[in-house]
Each structure stands twice: as structure tokens, then as C-alpha cells.
Amino acid sequence: MKAEQFDQKFDDNEDDVLDDLDLSTTSRPNQTQKRVNVDFPSWVIDSLDKEASRIGVTRQSIIKVWLVERLEQQAANKQIN
């Protein structure tokens, strides 16, 4: 399929444009995983587990979300200053 045909299908809001793409080789930049080990005091682990249980996610998930939120906040603060 030529790009013009694909663009027209997309512009016409046809639902099956994904069928025309080869998604087997797609990747998200900067999304490779690296393992790290971090030691926390037991009270931190207990607090993380309570909060994770309260919102229904794993400890690892809440750590990831909070770290990303903080990094985004730091980046936004740098842009303001």
C-alpha cells in the first residue's frame, strides 16, 4: 500500500488501518528495562506495601509510578527556572 492510500484510510477514519501495519518490529524508545536493587528500611517497605495494597497495585508498580512522577516534576521545575 502506498503512503497516500494509507493516509486516505486514516483521514477517512477507517477502523482497520492497523491491519495494514507490521507491528512485529515496533519498539518504544528509551523503554528498555534494567534491573536495579535498592535496599530500604523495613518501615519504608511496610509503608509501600500498605499504600500499594490500598490502591490495588504491586510494590514494584507504586515505586515505579512515584519515581516517574518525581522525575517528571523535577524536569518541569528545571524548565521553569
C-alpha positions as CSV (number, residue, x, y, z in Angstrom):
1,M,0.0,0.0,0.0
2,K,1.3,3.4,-0.9
3,A,1.6,6.1,1.8
4,E,-1.1,8.2,0.1
5,Q,-3.6,5.3,0.3
6,F,-2.8,4.7,3.9
7,D,-3.1,8.5,4.7
8,Q,-6.5,8.5,3.0
9,K,-7.7,5.5,5.0
10,F,-6.6,7.2,8.2
11,D,-8.2,10.5,7.2
12,D,-11.4,8.7,6.4
13,N,-11.4,7.2,10.0
14,E,-11.4,3.7,8.7
15,D,-11.0,1.3,11.7
16,D,-8.7,-1.2,10.0
17,V,-5.6,0.9,9.4
18,L,-3.7,-1.2,12.0
19,D,-4.2,-4.2,9.8
20,D,-2.0,-2.5,7.2
21,L,1.0,-2.1,9.6
22,D,3.7,-4.6,10.5
23,L,3.8,-4.1,14.3
24,S,6.1,-7.1,14.9
25,T,9.2,-4.9,14.8
26,T,8.0,-1.9,16.7
27,S,9.7,-0.6,19.8
28,R,9.4,2.2,22.2
29,P,12.5,4.4,22.5
30,N,14.1,4.6,26.0
31,Q,11.9,1.8,27.3
32,T,14.4,-1.0,27.7
33,Q,14.3,-2.5,31.1
34,K,17.3,-2.5,33.5
35,R,17.3,-4.2,36.8
36,V,18.4,-2.4,39.9
37,N,18.5,-3.4,43.6
38,V,17.6,-0.9,46.2
39,D,17.7,-1.5,50.0
40,F,15.0,0.2,52.0
41,P,14.5,0.2,55.8
42,S,11.7,-2.1,56.8
43,W,9.3,0.7,57.8
44,V,9.6,2.0,54.2
45,I,8.7,-1.4,52.8
46,D,5.8,-1.6,55.2
47,S,4.5,1.8,54.1
48,L,4.9,1.0,50.4
49,D,3.1,-2.3,50.9
50,K,0.2,-0.6,52.7
51,E,-0.2,2.1,50.0
52,A,0.2,-0.5,47.2
53,S,-2.5,-2.7,48.8
54,R,-4.8,0.3,49.3
55,I,-4.7,1.3,45.6
56,G,-4.5,-2.3,44.3
57,V,-1.1,-2.4,42.7
58,T,2.2,-4.2,43.4
59,R,5.0,-2.7,45.5
60,Q,7.1,-2.5,42.3
61,S,4.4,-0.6,40.5
62,I,4.0,2.0,43.1
63,I,7.7,2.6,43.3
64,K,7.9,3.0,39.5
65,V,5.0,5.4,39.4
66,W,6.3,7.5,42.3
67,L,9.8,7.7,40.8
68,V,8.5,8.7,37.4
69,E,6.2,11.3,38.9
70,R,9.1,12.8,40.8
71,L,11.4,12.8,37.8
72,E,8.8,14.5,35.7
73,Q,8.2,17.1,38.4
74,Q,12.0,17.7,38.6
75,A,12.2,18.1,34.8
76,A,9.2,20.6,34.9
77,N,10.9,22.6,37.6
78,K,14.1,22.8,35.6
79,Q,12.2,24.2,32.6
80,I,10.6,26.9,34.7
81,N,13.9,28.1,36.3
